[in-house]
Structure formats: structure tokens, C-alpha cells
Amino acid sequence: MSRSDPRKRVDALLLLAGRKSQRATAVEVGVHPSTVRAWLRDPVFVEELVRVREAVAVRPLDAGRLMAVVDESAARLGGRDRGPVTVVIPVGRLGLGVGG
């Protein structure tokens, strides 16, 4: 397991669950792409990724449920003691338009 900030792993979960590539995830999270590949070899990380992806697939617009799943994942990945996770979801990514 990487020694990087556990919140970066949580951020990566969200990006990968949103189908970002490993390279794009690494850039956004601020780690080397090999770090993301290492996380994807960690069974605990992969299990959490599956949980987050399932939450998105079942109820993609239920932000409360998604954040509950992410909070549980953060706890299992060791990131809970670092404070709350902040998620910014670009409006266009959910198929919602801006304006009328």
C-alpha cells in the first residue's frame, strides 16, 4: 500500500468510479500513475472501488448515499481521521443543464 495521504486514495476512488482513466486520476489526485496502479493491486482498495461504483450505478443522483459509501470507504482506507471528504461534481457530468 502506498504511503500517500489516505484522502488521495478516497479522491481516486471517486474519480475511478466516475470512469476516469488511471493516468487522469493520478494527475487530478497529485500522484504518479504507478501509485494508482499500485492502489488497484490492493484488494481493500479494489473492494472499496467496487462499492463506490455500485453506489453510483444504483442511484447516481443520490449524493447523500454516495457520500455515506465514500465515508465508509475512507474509514476502511484509513482516511477518516483526516477530516471530511469534499466532492465537486461538475454539473455537465450528471447530464444536468445550466439555466433554463
C-alpha positions, 0 to 999 in steps of 0.5 A: 500500500502506498504511503500517500495521504489516505484522502488521495486514495478516497479522491481516486476512488471517486474519480475511478468510479466516475470512469476516469482513466488511471493516468487522469486520476493520478494527475487530478489526485497529485500522484504518479500513475504507478501509485494508482496502479499500485492502489488497484493491486490492493484488494481493500482498495479494489473492494472499496472501488467496487462499492463506490461504483455500485453506489453510483450505478444504483442511484447516481443522483443520490449524493447523500448515499454516495457520500455515506459509501465514500465515508465508509470507504475512507474509514476502511482506507484509513482516511477518516481521521483526516477530516471530511471528504469534499466532492465537486461534481461538475454539473455537465457530468450528471447530464444536468443543464445550466439555466433554463 
